[in-house]
Amino acid sequence: MTSGRPPAAAALPAPGVWRRVACMSYEAMLLFGVLMAAGLAYGIVTDQRHALQGSTGLQVFLFFVLGAYFAGLWSWRGQTLAMKTWHIRVLAADGRPPGRLRATARYVASWLWFLPALASAHAAGIRSVGFMASLLAVWMAAYAAIARLRSDRQLPHDVLCGTRLVDTRGDRPAPAQWGHDAPA
């Protein structure tokens, strides 16, 4: 008999790094439309007539749009659409989705995936897109490798915020196999 409380997050396994990266890639595709619509709305409201006009304001606006998207969904169900597709959920230590404050902190801290590499390229005056992409790829690989060094397989931003990514494939029964569910 269960107590009706969710299992502690520590009892659930962490997803592998490749599933996390695949989920991030899928999330990026899904967010493309959201960011395009938000950018269009920003351009209309601010009467932006050129892509470089007001670009800093647009970047700040989109940062907050992304923050509302991620923190809102993480605190509501613990998953975005991409995370649901890849059977990944973010949980607090008590096994529940993180509250709004913790989800917002996780969103801000998750920029550790990108900002150190981008800030280093900017500080060094690097303008080559290819070199910046390579630097970003190396940094993201090193950042993901940090999870391999931890026994709980969590990334630094989750450790900082007291959250965990968990694999939810064990939350539901396995699907019936072809040929085994039909009468003989």
C-alpha angles and dihedrals in degrees: 000000000000126000093228091245120120117255117263111269091236090064093062123078121248119243118250122261093250091055089050092051091045089050091050090051092050090046089054091054092049093047093051091082093043092052093045091053092045091048091050091050090049091049093050095046094046095038090236109182101174130044093235094045108100093355093148091054090048091051092051091047092050091047088059093044089054090045092053090048097049101035091044096052095039092052093044103047105349091246143081119210091265091049090051090051092050093041095242125137134182114224138177119235092272092060096253128111111276118264120251095266093049092044090051091049089050091051092052093044092048088070084079083086089070117008102074092056094043093046090049091051091048093048090049091050093241112164100166108114091206093052092046091050090050092048090049092049092050092048093048091049091050091047091050090048089061088070089058090058093057121077091222092050093228125147123239095256091055091048091049093050099041094244134123135206110225136189109243098189089102091056093080136043117268114263118256114266120240111269094015098081098049121086114253 
